Amino acid sequence: MSHTPHALAHGPGWHTPVPPQHPAAPLLGAEAVRTHCAEVMAWVEAGHSAHFSWHPERLADTAAYVVDTIRRHYPSLAVPYHSRWRHFEAGGVDRWARLAGEAGLDADVRERARVRIDLVIPSVLLDAGAGPDWRYVDAVAGQTLARSEGLAVASLDLFASGAFSAHPAQPLRSEAAALARMTPQRLAAGFQVREDNPLVGLEGRAALLRRLGEVVQATPAVFGPAGRLGHLLDFLEAHATDGRIEAGLVLATLLRALGPVWPGRIGLDGVSLGDCWRHPAASGGLVPFHKLTQWLTYSLLEPLEDAGLVVTGLDALTGLPEYRNGGLLLDLGLLQPRDPGFFEATWTVDSEAVVEWRAVTVIALDRLVAEVRRRLGLTEVQFPLARVLEGGTWAAGRRAAAERRPGGGPPLRLVSDGTVF
């Protein structure tokens, strides 16, 4: 088996391996995200942007706000990874631990890790913004949840019901055959969607799961002959060196193995680039973000470590360009719109302003993280990006939004199909 995960084509040639020299290959990694975003950042800093101005004098105050947020939630600075697992613990209830205990998973470490992967991949894919009006009632915990926490708990409950398993006697699995049959109606029932409880992008989410099933079925090298998501553990173990695997390799594997899952947007020679958008300041006019795939990589850290793997090079990944991290920049004035009507307008994800905002967010997070570490007196090894995001920037973005707007929504109005934000 090759130690370089191959790219997969999208469309009639979906599952054809793409060689490293393919024009899409350089865009399928975290290094490309940083490089292309840095080009856009330089454009904004040089004053060429028609949309935004950058205000570095606000960096120190923003970093202080992030540090204060970290200390409020984690006085000992024992911050967990930024991942989907935090959302499963909404309201102080560790739902995963309860599910694992009830299922008797503690006796088999590797199978427990496979089940965690089975759960977290579809949960992350379902994690795009829910919209301001949707809620999920967790009757067991007696909680009503919204946004990411609500989506997480809803997806966990749907997983626990066996909705993603092709074997009724083994409900805690995510397998190609079941995922490929997912309908909007089944998803709506699981997520308690009604006319008075609408979920943004319901059709898009169901289509994403169906495509996930089709791609998994067609990629036995990664997901095994049975087409099980949890088989990713076995694939990564086979590509580890002395029990160690680079975070960048995990991301590269996901980008290549799951690339065809994303809706056909921009493609190069038959390969869909996923979360990649156009901007004139970037090389080739393209800016890759791979936000959900990086979020998934962060969310796989705990299952992989649970199985005994050591994941290295965490800071090779980037900060996530979504509305909490990006909203922090706008709310605290690091990035300021030139148009006074910017916050009243409605923006699509492919608009130049949104692409620019997301690109600046990636680079701004690197700068913020460095200043946050300096203020805390911690090193990169002691406080990797995955922890700064969780304890700091993402939480600070949510805090800033709650202080400024009823309901704590993002500072700008976004139209999403349920597969980006």
C-alpha positions as CSV (number, residue, x, y, z in Angstrom):
1,M,0.0,0.0,0.0
2,S,1.4,3.4,-0.9
3,H,2.3,5.7,1.9
4,T,1.0,8.7,-0.1
5,P,-2.8,8.9,0.0
6,H,-4.1,9.4,-3.5
7,A,-6.5,12.1,-4.7
8,L,-9.9,11.0,-6.1
9,A,-11.6,12.4,-9.0
10,H,-15.2,13.8,-8.9
11,G,-17.8,13.1,-11.5
12,P,-17.7,10.2,-14.1
13,G,-14.1,9.4,-13.1
14,W,-14.7,9.8,-9.3
15,H,-12.4,7.0,-8.1
16,T,-9.5,7.3,-10.4
17,P,-6.2,7.9,-8.6
18,V,-4.7,11.3,-9.4
19,P,-0.9,11.5,-9.5
20,P,1.1,13.9,-7.4
21,Q,1.8,16.1,-10.4
22,H,-1.9,16.7,-11.0
23,P,-2.8,20.4,-10.7
24,A,-5.2,19.8,-7.9
25,A,-2.6,18.0,-5.7
26,P,-0.8,21.2,-4.4
27,L,-4.1,22.6,-3.1
28,L,-5.0,19.5,-1.0
29,G,-3.1,20.3,2.2
30,A,-2.7,22.7,5.1
31,E,0.4,24.3,3.7
32,A,-1.6,25.4,0.7
33,V,-4.2,26.9,3.0
34,R,-1.6,29.0,4.8
35,T,0.3,30.0,1.6
36,H,-2.7,31.2,-0.4
37,C,-4.3,32.9,2.6
38,A,-1.1,34.7,3.3
39,E,-1.2,36.1,-0.2
40,V,-4.7,37.5,0.4
41,M,-3.6,38.9,3.8
42,A,-0.7,40.7,2.1
43,W,-3.2,42.2,-0.4
44,V,-5.3,43.5,2.5
45,E,-2.4,44.8,4.5
46,A,-1.1,46.7,1.4
47,G,-4.4,48.5,1.2
48,H,-5.5,46.9,-2.1
49,S,-8.8,45.4,-0.7
50,A,-12.0,47.1,-1.6
51,H,-13.7,45.3,1.3
52,F,-11.6,45.5,4.5
53,S,-8.8,47.3,6.3
54,W,-6.4,45.6,8.7
55,H,-5.7,47.2,12.1
56,P,-2.6,45.6,13.7
57,E,-2.8,48.0,16.6
58,R,-5.8,46.0,17.8
59,L,-3.8,42.7,18.0
60,A,-2.6,43.2,21.6
61,D,-6.1,44.0,22.9
62,T,-7.6,41.1,21.0
63,A,-5.0,38.7,22.4
64,A,-5.7,40.0,25.9
65,Y,-9.4,39.3,25.4
66,V,-8.6,35.7,24.2
67,V,-6.3,35.2,27.2
68,D,-9.0,36.4,29.6
69,T,-11.4,34.0,27.9
70,I,-9.0,31.1,28.4
71,R,-8.4,31.9,32.1
72,R,-12.2,32.2,32.7
73,H,-12.9,28.7,31.4
74,Y,-9.6,27.0,32.2
75,P,-7.9,28.6,35.2
76,S,-5.3,25.8,35.2
77,L,-4.7,26.2,31.5
78,A,-5.5,22.5,31.0
79,V,-7.4,23.1,27.8
80,P,-8.6,20.2,25.7
81,Y,-8.4,20.0,21.9
82,H,-10.7,22.0,19.8
83,S,-12.9,19.2,18.4
84,R,-16.4,17.9,18.0
85,W,-16.0,16.0,21.3
86,R,-16.5,19.2,23.3
87,H,-19.9,19.6,21.8
88,F,-21.0,16.1,22.8
89,E,-20.4,17.4,26.4
90,A,-22.8,20.3,26.1
91,G,-24.3,21.3,29.4
92,G,-21.7,19.3,31.4
93,V,-23.1,15.9,30.3
94,D,-20.5,13.5,28.7
95,R,-22.8,11.8,26.3
96,W,-20.1,9.9,24.5
97,A,-18.9,8.3,27.8
98,R,-22.4,7.3,28.7
99,L,-23.0,5.8,25.2
100,A,-19.6,3.9,25.3
101,G,-20.4,2.6,28.8
102,E,-23.8,1.4,27.9
103,A,-22.4,-0.4,24.8
104,G,-19.6,-2.0,26.8
105,L,-16.9,-0.5,24.6
106,D,-14.3,0.0,27.3
107,A,-13.0,-3.6,27.0
108,D,-11.7,-3.2,23.4
109,V,-9.6,0.0,23.0
110,R,-9.2,-0.3,19.2
111,E,-12.9,-1.0,18.5
112,R,-13.9,1.8,20.8
113,A,-11.7,4.1,18.7
114,R,-13.3,2.8,15.5
115,V,-16.8,3.6,16.9
116,R,-15.6,7.1,17.8
117,I,-14.5,7.6,14.2
118,D,-17.8,6.1,13.0
119,L,-19.6,8.8,15.1
120,V,-17.4,11.8,14.6
121,I,-17.0,11.8,10.8
122,P,-20.8,12.2,9.9
123,S,-21.2,14.5,12.9
124,V,-18.6,16.9,11.6
125,L,-20.0,16.7,8.1
126,L,-23.4,17.7,9.6
127,D,-21.8,20.6,11.6
128,A,-22.4,23.5,9.2
129,G,-24.4,26.4,10.7
130,A,-27.9,25.4,11.9
131,G,-29.4,28.9,11.5
132,P,-30.8,31.1,14.3
133,D,-34.2,29.4,14.7
134,W,-33.4,25.7,15.1
135,R,-33.3,23.9,18.5
136,Y,-32.8,20.3,19.6
137,V,-34.3,18.9,22.7
138,D,-32.2,16.4,24.5
139,A,-34.9,14.8,26.6
140,V,-32.5,12.5,28.5
141,A,-30.4,15.4,29.8
142,G,-33.3,17.8,30.0
143,Q,-31.6,20.4,27.9
144,T,-32.6,22.4,24.8
145,L,-29.6,23.1,22.6
146,A,-28.9,25.2,19.6
147,R,-26.1,25.7,17.0
148,S,-23.1,23.4,17.1
149,E,-24.0,21.8,20.4
150,G,-27.5,21.0,19.2
151,L,-26.2,19.6,15.9
152,A,-23.6,17.5,17.8
153,V,-26.1,16.0,20.2
154,A,-28.7,15.4,17.5
155,S,-26.1,13.6,15.4
156,L,-24.9,11.5,18.3
157,D,-28.5,10.4,19.1
158,L,-29.1,9.6,15.4
159,F,-25.9,7.5,15.3
160,A,-26.9,5.7,18.5
161,S,-30.2,4.8,17.0
162,G,-28.4,2.8,14.3
163,A,-29.3,5.2,11.5
164,F,-25.8,5.0,9.9
165,S,-25.3,1.3,10.4
166,A,-26.0,-1.4,7.7
167,H,-26.3,-4.0,10.4
168,P,-29.2,-3.7,12.8
169,A,-27.5,-5.9,15.4
170,Q,-24.5,-3.5,15.4
171,P,-26.0,-0.1,15.6
172,L,-22.9,1.8,16.6
173,R,-21.3,1.8,13.1
174,S,-21.3,4.1,10.1
175,E,-21.3,2.1,6.9
176,A,-21.6,3.0,3.2
177,A,-24.8,1.2,2.5
178,A,-26.8,3.0,5.2
179,L,-25.2,6.4,4.6
180,A,-26.0,6.2,0.9
181,R,-29.7,5.8,1.7
182,M,-30.0,8.8,3.9
183,T,-33.0,11.0,3.0
184,P,-33.9,14.5,4.1
185,Q,-37.0,13.1,5.8
186,R,-34.9,10.7,7.9
187,L,-32.5,13.5,8.8
188,A,-35.4,15.9,9.6
189,A,-36.9,13.3,12.0
190,G,-33.6,12.8,13.8
191,F,-32.9,16.5,14.1
192,Q,-36.5,17.4,15.2
193,V,-37.0,19.6,12.2
194,R,-40.5,21.0,11.8
195,E,-42.1,24.1,10.2
196,D,-41.6,26.0,13.5
197,N,-38.1,24.5,14.0
198,P,-36.3,24.9,10.6
199,L,-32.7,23.7,10.0
200,V,-30.6,25.5,7.4
201,G,-29.4,23.4,4.5
202,L,-31.4,20.2,5.4
203,E,-31.3,18.9,1.8
204,G,-27.6,19.7,1.4
205,R,-26.7,17.8,4.6
206,A,-28.6,14.7,3.5
207,A,-27.0,14.8,0.1
208,L,-23.6,15.1,1.8
209,L,-24.2,11.9,3.8
210,R,-25.4,10.1,0.7
211,R,-22.2,11.1,-1.2
212,L,-20.2,10.1,1.8
213,G,-21.7,6.6,1.6
214,E,-21.0,6.3,-2.1
215,V,-17.4,7.5,-1.8
216,V,-16.7,5.2,1.2
217,Q,-18.0,2.2,-0.7
218,A,-15.7,3.1,-3.6
219,T,-12.6,3.5,-1.5
220,P,-11.9,0.1,0.1
221,A,-8.2,0.9,0.5
222,V,-9.1,3.4,3.2
223,F,-12.4,2.2,4.5
224,G,-12.2,-1.5,4.0
225,P,-14.2,-3.9,1.9
226,A,-17.3,-3.4,4.2
227,G,-17.1,0.4,3.6
228,R,-16.9,1.3,7.3
229,L,-15.7,4.8,8.4
230,G,-14.1,3.3,11.5
231,H,-11.7,1.3,9.3
232,L,-9.9,4.6,8.8
233,L,-8.1,3.7,12.1
234,D,-6.6,0.6,10.5
235,F,-5.5,2.6,7.4
236,L,-3.7,5.2,9.5
237,E,-2.1,2.6,11.8
238,A,-0.7,1.0,8.7
239,H,0.8,4.4,7.6
240,A,2.2,5.2,11.1
241,T,5.9,5.0,11.9
242,D,6.7,3.6,15.3
243,G,3.1,4.4,16.4
244,R,3.5,8.1,15.3
245,I,1.6,9.8,12.6
246,E,1.7,13.4,11.4
247,A,-1.5,15.5,11.6
248,G,-0.7,16.7,8.1
249,L,-0.9,13.1,6.8
250,V,-4.2,12.6,8.5
251,L,-5.6,15.8,6.8
252,A,-4.1,14.7,3.4
253,T,-5.7,11.3,3.7
254,L,-9.1,12.9,4.5
255,L,-8.8,15.5,1.7
256,R,-8.0,12.8,-0.9
257,A,-10.3,10.0,0.4
258,L,-13.3,12.2,1.1
259,G,-12.7,14.9,-1.5
260,P,-15.5,13.7,-3.8
261,V,-18.0,14.0,-1.0
262,W,-18.2,17.8,-1.3
263,P,-20.6,19.4,-3.7
264,G,-19.0,20.1,-7.2
265,R,-17.9,23.7,-7.0
266,I,-14.5,24.5,-8.4
267,G,-12.6,21.7,-10.0
268,L,-9.3,21.1,-11.7
269,D,-9.1,18.4,-14.4
270,G,-11.9,16.4,-12.9
271,V,-11.0,16.8,-9.2
272,S,-13.4,18.8,-7.0
273,L,-11.4,21.1,-4.8
274,G,-14.1,21.3,-2.1
275,D,-13.8,24.3,0.2
276,C,-11.7,26.3,-2.2
277,W,-12.8,29.6,-3.7
278,R,-11.7,32.4,-6.1
279,H,-9.8,35.5,-5.1
280,P,-7.6,37.7,-7.4
281,A,-4.8,38.1,-4.9
282,A,-4.0,34.3,-4.6
283,S,-1.8,32.2,-6.8
284,G,-3.9,30.7,-9.5
285,G,-6.7,32.8,-8.3
286,L,-7.7,30.1,-5.8
287,V,-7.8,30.0,-2.0
288,P,-8.3,26.6,-0.3
289,F,-9.7,26.5,3.3
290,H,-10.8,22.9,3.8
291,K,-12.5,24.1,7.0
292,L,-14.7,21.1,7.7
293,T,-11.9,18.6,6.8
294,Q,-9.5,20.3,9.2
295,W,-12.2,20.4,11.8
296,L,-12.6,16.7,11.2
297,T,-8.8,16.2,11.6
298,Y,-8.8,18.0,14.9
299,S,-11.8,15.8,15.9
300,L,-9.9,12.6,15.1
301,L,-7.0,13.4,17.4
302,E,-8.7,11.9,20.5
303,P,-9.9,8.7,18.9
304,L,-6.5,8.1,17.3
305,E,-4.7,8.8,20.6
306,D,-7.3,6.6,22.3
307,A,-6.1,3.8,20.1
308,G,-2.5,4.4,21.0
309,L,-1.3,6.5,18.1
310,V,0.8,9.6,18.8
311,V,-0.3,12.5,16.4
312,T,2.6,14.9,15.8
313,G,2.9,18.3,14.0
314,L,-0.5,19.7,15.2
315,D,0.5,23.2,14.3
316,A,0.9,22.2,10.6
317,L,-2.9,22.5,10.5
318,T,-4.4,26.0,10.4
319,G,-7.0,27.9,12.4
320,L,-10.5,27.4,11.2
321,P,-12.0,30.1,9.0
322,E,-15.5,30.1,10.3
323,Y,-17.8,32.7,11.8
324,R,-16.6,32.4,15.5
325,N,-12.9,32.9,14.7
326,G,-13.6,35.3,11.9
327,G,-16.3,37.0,13.8
328,L,-13.8,37.8,16.6
329,L,-11.7,39.8,14.2
330,L,-14.7,41.9,13.1
331,D,-16.2,42.3,16.5
332,L,-12.9,43.4,18.1
333,G,-11.9,45.7,15.2
334,L,-8.8,43.8,13.9
335,L,-10.5,43.7,10.6
336,Q,-12.8,46.5,9.6
337,P,-15.1,46.7,6.6
338,R,-14.8,49.7,4.3
339,D,-18.5,49.8,3.4
340,P,-20.7,51.1,6.3
341,G,-23.5,48.8,4.9
342,F,-21.3,45.6,5.2
343,F,-23.1,44.2,8.2
344,E,-26.6,44.9,6.8
345,A,-25.9,43.1,3.5
346,T,-26.4,39.3,2.9
347,W,-23.3,37.5,1.7
348,T,-22.8,34.2,-0.2
349,V,-19.9,32.0,0.6
350,D,-18.3,32.5,-2.8
351,S,-18.4,36.3,-2.6
352,E,-15.0,38.0,-2.8
353,A,-15.5,39.7,0.6
354,V,-16.3,36.4,2.4
355,V,-13.3,34.6,0.8
356,E,-11.1,37.5,1.8
357,W,-12.5,37.6,5.4
358,R,-11.9,33.8,5.8
359,A,-8.3,34.1,4.4
360,V,-7.4,36.9,6.7
361,T,-8.9,34.9,9.6
362,V,-6.4,32.0,8.9
363,I,-3.4,34.3,9.1
364,A,-4.7,36.5,11.9
365,L,-5.2,33.4,14.0
366,D,-1.5,32.5,13.6
367,R,-0.5,35.9,14.8
368,L,-3.0,35.8,17.7
369,V,-1.8,32.4,18.8
370,A,1.8,33.6,19.0
371,E,0.8,36.6,21.1
372,V,-1.5,34.5,23.3
373,R,1.3,32.0,24.0
374,R,3.7,34.8,24.8
375,R,1.3,36.3,27.3
376,L,0.7,32.9,28.9
377,G,4.4,32.0,28.9
378,L,3.8,28.7,27.1
379,T,5.5,27.1,24.1
380,E,4.0,25.6,21.0
381,V,4.5,22.1,22.4
382,Q,2.8,23.1,25.7
383,F,-0.1,24.9,24.0
384,P,-0.6,23.7,20.4
385,L,-3.0,25.5,18.1
386,A,-5.7,22.9,18.7
387,R,-5.8,24.0,22.3
388,V,-5.6,27.7,21.7
389,L,-8.6,27.5,19.3
390,E,-10.7,25.7,21.9
391,G,-9.9,27.6,25.0
392,G,-9.4,30.9,23.3
393,T,-10.2,32.2,19.8
394,W,-13.4,30.1,19.1
395,A,-14.7,30.7,22.7
396,A,-13.7,34.4,22.5
397,G,-15.5,34.8,19.2
398,R,-18.7,33.3,20.7
399,R,-18.3,35.5,23.8
400,A,-17.8,38.7,21.7
401,A,-20.9,37.8,19.7
402,A,-23.0,37.3,22.8
403,E,-21.9,40.6,24.2
404,R,-22.8,42.5,21.1
405,R,-25.9,40.8,19.6
406,P,-29.0,39.2,21.0
407,G,-28.8,35.5,20.4
408,G,-25.0,35.7,19.8
409,G,-25.2,35.3,16.0
410,P,-22.3,36.1,13.7
411,P,-21.6,39.8,12.9
412,L,-22.3,39.3,9.2
413,R,-25.3,37.7,7.4
414,L,-24.3,34.5,5.5
415,V,-26.2,32.4,3.1
416,S,-25.0,28.7,3.5
417,D,-26.1,25.4,1.9
418,G,-25.2,23.5,5.0
419,T,-21.7,22.4,3.8
420,V,-19.4,25.3,4.5
421,F,-20.4,27.2,7.7
